[in-house]
Amino acid sequence: MAPAAVMIKKKGHKVLGSDHNAYPPASEWLQQEGVEVREGYRAENIPETVDRVVIGNALSRGNPEVEAVLNRRLHYISLPELLREEMIRGRLSSVITGTHGKTTTTSLLAWMLECAGRRPGFFVGGIPHNFGFGCQHGEGNTVVLEGDEYDTAFFDKRPKFLHYLPDLVILNNIEFDHADIYNCLDEIVLAFRGLLRLVPSSGLLVANSEDPIVMGLVAEASCPVVTFGEGPGAQWRFTDMVSDTQGTYFRIRREGRDLGKFRISLWGRHNVMNAMAAAAAAHWLDLTPAETHRGMETFRGIKRRMELKGVVGGIRVYDDFAHHPGAVRATLGAVRGSHPTGNIWAVFEPRSNTTRRNIFRHGLAQALALADGVVLGSVYRPEVIPPAERLDPKALVQEISARNGCPAAYKSNAEEIIEYLVPRLKKGDIVVIMSNGSFDGLPTKLIESLERSCPAIKR
């Protein structure tokens, strides 16, 4: 919603909105761009004269502003509808989908096009460092969108990406997620199947050759398909991957042809897979290997995607958005590969609609146990999850400790986490704070506490 609000304002409209406890970086960016955000939801927040109300999918019947919109018979639409009509229609639409990697892949492809002088439109659920904002209308004929399988609005329960008129689809991977709206993996697969049915025969599907569920859908595509991965069966294949503290290096081969050595300033095999998907899409969009190389080499990542927040006393503190066992596993594996020395501390907040539920407890335990130490925060708004479905953080901590004997603790708030963590940290350690919310400002608070206690840090 924040990127869309800024985009519409830049098109010359007056924009204001409401939210409950808006948090950085989106809240800071909205303020910087002059978009007024009113705290809380009240009927009087909606002006007497309003041309259009865009309702986010977090809102439902009973919300004071939703009820006011319906009672006043105002013109309302969903966010995907807004994007389709204000940004997508009449342009070449590239939709990046999958359970993981959407934000990074979308941002990288958009930056490749930008570096090539194509001035693309793009919409991404994060803030790419290269752009400094998450949405751009652009002047070119291409638009790149993060395609989310989550539902559209309370009045439209279809996945968002079905609104995006796709010409090209990148399908990174498929896992079970969004347990609040999907009952099983089969329902998620059905949503992606619906998206692929919208791709014209003149379009393209870029598919992860290593994901069996993705490859199961490839046979149903009515358009050409190209695959990416590491194995010899992939049409776009990477080899010779090496990581260090500066990023990851690898070679790209397209149908046997060596395109040369590439580098991204991101860690981990999962980010190489993201880069491969973007490279295959860029080729279809008529970018040269040199243009793809330049975009990849200069890409600086996304805020809150393994973002280094500070280094104090040789202790590195990262802020990351991981909120699914698969993402946690990939993130911690990437950190281990690029930082072979020093202990890794994983600090996780169960905040998403899925991780607040018990369904992923075993998967989370397996993923978090890759760290040398784990601190688990409290379940966000536990009262909205039925007790029988709710994650028990103390049981999760016990399971993590039982897996590899690493120290694991449950702490109910940021202050308790800091009090537990700081005395245990030493020079060379890495702290990875993972949440899809603000986590009560924990990254900043931890750095401030480390700065105060720096002389006492073991070196």
Wavefront OBJ file of the C-alpha trace (Angstrom):
o trace
v 0.000 0.000 0.000
v 2.829 2.434 0.805
v 4.569 2.223 -2.597
v 1.244 2.533 -4.398
v 0.334 5.608 -2.355
v 3.592 7.306 -3.278
v 3.217 6.381 -6.956
v -0.294 7.844 -7.126
v 0.869 11.007 -5.365
v 3.669 11.421 -7.900
v 1.060 11.221 -10.657
v -0.450 14.403 -9.237
v -3.175 13.158 -6.891
v -3.665 14.102 -3.259
v -3.225 10.973 -1.162
v -3.800 10.190 2.491
v -4.361 6.991 4.399
v -4.833 5.253 7.715
v -2.878 2.529 9.461
v -2.430 1.029 12.879
v 1.114 1.250 14.229
v 2.867 1.944 10.924
v 6.567 1.123 11.240
v 9.830 1.816 9.341
v 10.987 1.789 6.664
v 7.568 2.325 5.031
v 6.364 4.849 7.613
v 9.504 6.968 7.254
v 9.319 6.838 3.471
v 5.664 7.937 3.430
v 6.478 10.876 5.663
v 9.422 11.818 3.459
v 7.190 11.739 0.374
v 4.506 13.880 2.005
v 1.813 11.194 2.266
v -0.251 11.790 5.395
v -0.859 8.665 7.488
v -3.495 8.900 10.196
v -3.001 6.624 13.185
v -5.849 4.204 13.757
v -9.067 3.683 11.824
v -11.969 6.094 12.247
v -14.846 7.006 9.946
v -13.919 10.682 10.185
v -10.511 9.962 8.621
v -12.209 9.779 5.212
v -12.669 13.301 3.750
v -16.050 14.609 2.714
v -14.912 14.667 -0.889
v -12.910 11.668 -2.044
v -12.550 10.289 -5.565
v -11.418 6.774 -4.739
v -10.729 4.619 -1.706
v -8.124 1.852 -2.022
v -8.758 -0.850 0.583
v -5.858 -3.064 1.611
v -6.345 -6.764 2.171
v -5.596 -6.489 5.899
v -8.969 -4.811 6.457
v -12.323 -6.547 6.815
v -15.944 -5.864 7.655
v -16.295 -4.166 11.005
v -13.402 -1.815 10.399
v -14.801 1.713 10.971
v -13.468 3.043 7.697
v -14.643 0.046 5.674
v -18.122 0.505 7.111
v -18.042 4.234 6.320
v -17.019 3.531 2.718
v -19.902 1.099 2.252
v -22.478 3.263 4.012
v -21.482 6.357 2.034
v -21.410 4.347 -1.211
v -17.960 5.624 -2.054
v -15.953 4.387 -5.035
v -13.648 1.708 -3.633
v -11.198 -0.716 -5.243
v -8.466 -3.119 -4.183
v -4.744 -2.465 -4.468
v -4.278 -4.956 -7.363
v -7.108 -3.281 -9.269
v -5.434 0.082 -8.777
v -2.150 -1.235 -10.126
v -3.798 -2.892 -13.106
v -5.567 0.273 -14.236
v -3.007 2.915 -13.247
v 0.207 1.079 -14.068
v -0.082 -2.210 -15.984
v -2.695 -2.077 -18.718
v -1.207 -1.510 -22.169
v 2.334 -2.428 -21.116
v 4.432 -5.593 -21.107
v 3.834 -7.137 -17.691
v 6.471 -9.283 -15.950
v 5.105 -10.938 -12.802
v 7.537 -12.526 -10.326
v 5.966 -15.182 -8.095
v 6.770 -17.979 -5.686
v 6.814 -18.558 -1.955
v 10.324 -17.103 -1.576
v 12.531 -14.643 -3.422
v 9.835 -12.477 -5.012
v 11.019 -9.146 -3.636
v 14.684 -9.679 -4.472
v 14.035 -11.064 -7.965
v 11.556 -8.310 -8.832
v 13.916 -5.603 -7.636
v 16.887 -7.109 -9.457
v 15.038 -7.418 -12.780
v 13.723 -3.863 -12.451
v 17.260 -2.606 -11.759
v 18.659 -4.481 -14.761
v 16.087 -2.744 -16.966
v 16.809 0.605 -15.324
v 20.561 0.228 -15.898
v 19.843 -0.538 -19.548
v 17.960 2.750 -19.897
v 14.543 1.122 -20.190
v 12.883 3.160 -17.387
v 10.539 0.341 -16.330
v 7.544 0.607 -14.101
v 7.903 -1.625 -11.064
v 6.048 -2.540 -7.920
v 7.731 -4.442 -5.108
v 6.869 -5.237 -1.492
v 10.066 -3.712 -0.137
v 12.458 -0.828 -0.697
v 15.359 -1.633 -3.075
v 18.486 0.278 -2.064
v 19.230 1.185 -5.701
v 15.945 3.027 -6.099
v 15.154 4.158 -2.563
v 11.461 3.460 -3.124
v 9.290 0.430 -3.842
v 7.218 1.635 -6.773
v 7.859 3.523 -9.986
v 5.418 4.191 -12.777
v 8.217 4.605 -15.309
v 8.074 5.803 -18.891
v 9.036 2.552 -20.621
v 6.745 -0.095 -22.062
v 7.678 -2.705 -19.427
v 6.396 -3.128 -15.884
v 7.812 -5.574 -13.316
v 5.625 -6.648 -10.407
v 5.974 -8.787 -7.320
v 3.117 -11.248 -7.711
v 1.618 -12.207 -4.383
v -0.598 -15.279 -3.976
v -2.276 -13.744 -0.931
v -5.897 -12.688 -1.348
v -6.863 -9.354 -2.873
v -9.347 -7.793 -0.447
v -12.228 -8.686 1.847
v -14.546 -8.333 -1.169
v -12.284 -10.251 -3.581
v -10.668 -13.436 -2.248
v -8.750 -14.237 -5.430
v -4.938 -14.078 -5.346
v -3.537 -10.633 -6.079
v -1.450 -11.783 -9.013
v -4.514 -12.740 -11.051
v -5.083 -9.010 -11.655
v -1.669 -8.313 -13.183
v -2.202 -9.219 -16.886
v 1.024 -11.280 -17.090
v 3.063 -11.578 -20.281
v 6.039 -13.104 -18.479
v 5.895 -15.083 -15.244
v 8.834 -16.120 -13.077
v 7.888 -19.038 -10.836
v 10.640 -19.350 -8.222
v 9.292 -22.046 -5.896
v 6.108 -23.254 -4.200
v 5.707 -24.222 -0.544
v 2.793 -24.172 1.839
v 2.221 -20.724 3.343
v -0.575 -18.328 4.345
v -2.281 -20.845 6.599
v -4.923 -18.236 7.421
v -6.405 -18.389 3.916
v -5.140 -21.673 2.399
v -6.004 -25.015 3.954
v -3.365 -27.076 2.200
v -0.612 -27.032 -0.398
v -3.018 -28.188 -3.124
v -5.002 -24.958 -2.767
v -1.825 -22.902 -3.240
v -0.873 -24.921 -6.320
v -4.359 -24.251 -7.705
v -3.776 -20.494 -7.298
v -0.522 -20.661 -9.285
v -2.203 -22.833 -11.903
v -4.770 -20.051 -12.363
v -1.993 -17.515 -12.946
v -0.273 -19.637 -15.590
v -3.545 -19.916 -17.490
v -3.439 -16.146 -18.025
v -0.048 -16.052 -19.771
v -0.563 -15.625 -23.546
v 1.005 -18.015 -26.050
v 3.356 -15.180 -27.024
v 4.566 -14.874 -23.422
v 7.072 -16.816 -21.328
v 7.238 -18.877 -18.147
v 10.597 -18.874 -16.340
v 10.558 -21.906 -14.039
v 12.770 -23.283 -11.263
v 13.975 -26.645 -12.566
v 14.809 -27.807 -9.017
v 11.305 -27.448 -7.578
v 9.189 -30.541 -8.335
v 5.915 -28.713 -7.731
v 6.897 -25.942 -10.129
v 7.965 -28.467 -12.756
v 4.681 -30.273 -12.302
v 2.918 -27.117 -13.476
v 5.228 -26.523 -16.437
v 3.496 -29.196 -18.524
v 0.257 -27.213 -18.267
v 1.736 -23.955 -19.608
v 0.300 -22.660 -22.888
v 3.383 -20.539 -23.533
v 7.105 -21.228 -24.034
v 9.016 -22.264 -20.901
v 12.649 -21.747 -19.926
v 14.134 -23.333 -16.819
v 16.893 -22.233 -14.447
v 18.938 -24.015 -11.814
v 22.265 -25.676 -11.110
v 21.677 -29.106 -12.577
v 22.551 -30.054 -16.164
v 18.874 -30.185 -17.148
v 18.362 -26.443 -16.661
v 18.462 -24.238 -19.747
v 19.875 -21.374 -17.656
v 22.472 -22.955 -15.416
v 24.925 -21.605 -12.849
v 28.245 -23.192 -11.939
v 31.339 -22.449 -9.842
v 29.490 -20.637 -7.040
v 31.740 -19.087 -4.367
v 30.714 -16.760 -1.505
v 32.664 -14.358 0.661
v 31.821 -11.339 2.791
v 31.469 -9.211 -0.367
v 28.844 -11.385 -2.028
v 28.521 -14.431 -4.267
v 30.345 -15.232 -7.514
v 29.211 -17.707 -10.178
v 29.202 -18.451 -13.900
v 26.093 -18.503 -16.096
v 25.575 -20.905 -18.982
v 22.604 -20.551 -21.329
v 21.869 -23.790 -23.163
v 25.557 -24.692 -22.948
v 26.920 -21.275 -23.918
v 29.168 -19.690 -21.283
v 27.993 -16.111 -20.623
v 30.839 -15.391 -18.223
v 31.392 -14.765 -14.532
v 28.817 -12.789 -12.545
v 28.606 -11.395 -9.026
v 25.813 -10.289 -6.739
v 26.405 -8.476 -3.472
v 24.064 -10.943 -1.741
v 24.805 -14.229 -0.028
v 23.573 -17.699 -0.548
v 22.519 -20.158 -3.183
v 18.915 -18.973 -2.969
v 19.984 -15.510 -4.128
v 21.951 -17.028 -7.011
v 18.723 -18.773 -8.017
v 16.927 -15.416 -7.842
v 19.621 -13.912 -10.051
v 19.339 -16.749 -12.569
v 15.581 -16.232 -12.868
v 16.091 -12.500 -13.415
v 18.798 -13.145 -16.023
v 16.546 -15.496 -18.006
v 13.714 -12.953 -17.910
v 16.073 -10.137 -18.900
v 17.144 -12.089 -21.983
v 13.506 -12.440 -23.089
v 13.104 -8.703 -22.526
v 15.976 -8.121 -24.988
v 18.727 -7.178 -22.558
v 22.244 -8.137 -23.627
v 24.537 -10.232 -21.394
v 26.580 -7.066 -20.777
v 23.472 -5.179 -19.611
v 22.464 -8.093 -17.385
v 25.984 -8.236 -15.937
v 26.021 -4.497 -15.216
v 22.649 -4.600 -13.473
v 23.600 -7.612 -11.382
v 27.020 -6.234 -10.428
v 25.593 -2.914 -9.208
v 22.509 -4.280 -7.435
v 22.636 -3.419 -3.720
v 19.767 -5.462 -2.331
v 16.639 -4.631 -0.360
v 16.053 -2.970 2.962
v 15.406 -5.583 5.650
v 16.728 -8.411 3.477
v 19.917 -9.301 5.377
v 20.488 -5.590 5.872
v 23.549 -4.801 7.985
v 22.325 -2.438 10.700
v 25.621 -1.969 12.490
v 28.928 -3.404 13.698
v 29.812 -2.890 17.353
v 32.846 -4.438 19.008
v 33.244 -6.771 16.046
v 29.635 -7.981 16.403
v 27.564 -7.684 13.232
v 23.814 -7.095 13.541
v 21.558 -7.880 10.566
v 17.860 -7.195 10.039
v 16.016 -9.705 7.867
v 12.419 -10.243 6.740
v 12.470 -14.061 6.899
v 9.126 -15.344 8.206
v 8.822 -18.868 6.803
v 10.908 -21.952 7.679
v 12.223 -22.125 4.119
v 13.372 -18.512 4.209
v 14.907 -18.888 7.685
v 16.801 -21.969 6.530
v 18.101 -20.231 3.393
v 19.107 -17.090 5.297
v 21.017 -18.875 8.047
v 22.660 -21.207 5.527
v 23.831 -18.205 3.494
v 25.252 -16.496 6.582
v 27.107 -19.673 7.542
v 28.582 -19.971 4.057
v 29.852 -16.386 3.941
v 30.925 -16.092 7.601
v 32.683 -19.378 8.391
v 33.992 -18.083 11.730
v 32.051 -16.613 14.632
v 28.837 -17.762 16.251
v 25.515 -17.074 14.546
v 22.659 -15.968 16.789
v 19.166 -16.179 15.296
v 16.509 -13.951 16.881
v 13.047 -14.738 15.526
v 9.603 -13.191 15.992
v 6.610 -15.418 15.126
v 4.559 -12.678 13.503
v 3.143 -13.817 10.162
v -0.293 -15.404 9.980
v 1.399 -18.741 9.353
v 4.274 -18.736 11.856
v 1.930 -17.700 14.660
v 0.292 -21.072 14.152
v 1.640 -24.416 15.294
v 1.647 -25.846 11.766
v 5.301 -24.926 11.139
v 6.720 -25.614 14.593
v 8.865 -28.554 13.494
v 9.994 -26.753 10.340
v 10.961 -23.670 12.332
v 12.867 -25.781 14.859
v 14.816 -27.465 12.082
v 15.629 -24.146 10.388
v 16.524 -22.158 13.515
v 18.724 -24.994 14.802
v 21.186 -24.095 12.031
v 22.274 -21.194 14.266
v 24.670 -21.483 17.211
v 22.176 -19.765 19.498
v 18.486 -18.870 19.219
v 16.277 -16.324 20.940
v 12.559 -16.542 20.249
v 10.264 -13.558 20.746
v 6.631 -13.733 21.738
v 3.870 -14.615 19.292
v 2.467 -11.417 17.780
v -1.147 -10.776 18.792
v -1.692 -14.319 20.074
v -5.280 -13.570 21.043
v -6.434 -13.647 17.401
v -5.204 -17.257 16.922
v -7.332 -20.025 18.488
v -5.391 -21.668 21.335
v -5.480 -25.078 19.658
v -3.794 -23.639 16.550
v -1.418 -21.181 18.255
v 2.342 -21.677 18.285
v 3.779 -22.431 21.723
v 7.147 -20.592 21.728
v 8.384 -22.409 24.823
v 7.758 -25.781 23.174
v 9.578 -24.532 20.087
v 12.580 -23.490 22.191
v 12.702 -26.938 23.783
v 12.608 -28.616 20.373
v 15.423 -26.411 19.042
v 17.652 -27.248 22.026
v 16.905 -30.923 21.635
v 17.975 -30.904 17.990
v 21.559 -29.729 18.373
v 22.036 -28.692 21.982
v 22.485 -25.027 21.068
v 21.398 -22.440 23.628
v 17.816 -21.388 22.940
v 15.622 -19.090 24.989
v 12.178 -17.541 24.892
v 11.913 -13.853 25.839
v 8.669 -11.932 25.761
v 9.882 -8.488 24.634
v 12.801 -6.579 23.117
v 14.226 -5.536 26.477
v 14.332 -9.130 27.743
v 15.937 -10.293 24.499
v 18.673 -7.671 24.787
v 19.265 -8.429 28.466
v 19.736 -12.110 27.605
v 21.747 -11.659 24.421
v 24.292 -8.900 25.069
v 26.305 -10.678 27.804
v 26.602 -13.753 25.572
v 27.950 -11.974 22.493
v 31.624 -11.714 21.634
v 33.761 -10.285 18.859
v 33.139 -12.031 15.530
v 29.573 -13.069 16.333
v 26.716 -12.445 13.897
v 23.194 -11.604 15.066
v 20.404 -12.152 12.542
v 17.090 -10.604 13.630
v 14.184 -12.060 11.642
v 10.644 -10.683 11.542
v 8.135 -9.465 8.972
v 7.194 -6.645 11.335
v 8.899 -4.007 13.444
v 9.884 -6.420 16.294
v 9.534 -3.419 18.602
v 12.589 -1.758 17.048
v 14.865 -4.552 18.259
v 17.734 -4.082 15.749
v 18.252 -0.444 16.715
v 17.767 -1.118 20.419
v 20.288 -3.966 20.352
v 22.924 -1.841 18.616
v 22.415 0.976 21.132
v 22.795 -1.496 24.005
v 25.953 -2.950 22.466
v 27.424 0.531 22.097
v 26.789 1.234 25.772
v 28.395 -2.027 26.842
v 31.111 -2.111 24.188
v 34.080 -2.004 26.635
v 32.687 -5.097 28.380
v 32.265 -7.138 25.181
v 34.577 -10.139 25.125
v 37.185 -9.691 22.399
l 1 2 3 4 5 6 7 8 9 10 11 12 13 14 15 16 17 18 19 20 21 22 23 24 25 26 27 28 29 30 31 32 33 34 35 36 37 38 39 40 41 42 43 44 45 46 47 48 49 50 51 52 53 54 55 56 57 58 59 60 61 62 63 64 65 66 67 68 69 70 71 72 73 74 75 76 77 78 79 80 81 82 83 84 85 86 87 88 89 90 91 92 93 94 95 96 97 98 99 100 101 102 103 104 105 106 107 108 109 110 111 112 113 114 115 116 117 118 119 120 121 122 123 124 125 126 127 128 129 130 131 132 133 134 135 136 137 138 139 140 141 142 143 144 145 146 147 148 149 150 151 152 153 154 155 156 157 158 159 160 161 162 163 164 165 166 167 168 169 170 171 172 173 174 175 176 177 178 179 180 181 182 183 184 185 186 187 188 189 190 191 192 193 194 195 196 197 198 199 200 201 202 203 204 205 206 207 208 209 210 211 212 213 214 215 216 217 218 219 220 221 222 223 224 225 226 227 228 229 230 231 232 233 234 235 236 237 238 239 240 241 242 243 244 245 246 247 248 249 250 251 252 253 254 255 256 257 258 259 260 261 262 263 264 265 266 267 268 269 270 271 272 273 274 275 276 277 278 279 280 281 282 283 284 285 286 287 288 289 290 291 292 293 294 295 296 297 298 299 300 301 302 303 304 305 306 307 308 309 310 311 312 313 314 315 316 317 318 319 320 321 322 323 324 325 326 327 328 329 330 331 332 333 334 335 336 337 338 339 340 341 342 343 344 345 346 347 348 349 350 351 352 353 354 355 356 357 358 359 360 361 362 363 364 365 366 367 368 369 370 371 372 373 374 375 376 377 378 379 380 381 382 383 384 385 386 387 388 389 390 391 392 393 394 395 396 397 398 399 400 401 402 403 404 405 406 407 408 409 410 411 412 413 414 415 416 417 418 419 420 421 422 423 424 425 426 427 428 429 430 431 432 433 434 435 436 437 438 439 440 441 442 443 444 445 446 447 448 449 450 451 452 453 454 455 456 457 458 459
